[in-house]
Amino acid sequence: QVQLVESGGGLVQPGGSLRLSCTVSGSIFSFGRMGWYRQAPGKQRELVVAETNGGRTNYADSVKGRFTISRDNAKNTLYLQMNRLKPVDAAVYYCRGVAAVSNNDHWGQGTQVTFST
């Protein structure tokens, strides 16, 4: 079973940066599309950014210009570079992969982003 493992979350100050990683236990090519989602306390999980079937990326309006998705296929890793972070970005961030053959969803366990006061 292919697994997704996120890392890179932590405590950050407003205006700061973090880079999240999502490492695939097998081959990243197991997934046709991947993306990042987040869930803040008391709120539903929401899209941050996702790859589309057309090879493009779809960013939430709230993160456009601040967050960037990328991947290193040789390392089987998906990244989320987050710049100019705001307190509203505090959440648990999840990596999602859609299997290339079955279209089944796979999710990581999440990594927490919190803000220092």
Buried (B, 14 or more C-beta within 10 A) or exposed (E): EBEBBBBBBEEBEEEBEBEBBBBBEEEBEBBBBBBBBBBBEEEEBEBBBBBEEEEEBEBBEEBEEBBBBEBEEEEBBBBBBBBEBBEEBBBBBBBBBBBEEEEEEBBBEBBEBBBEE
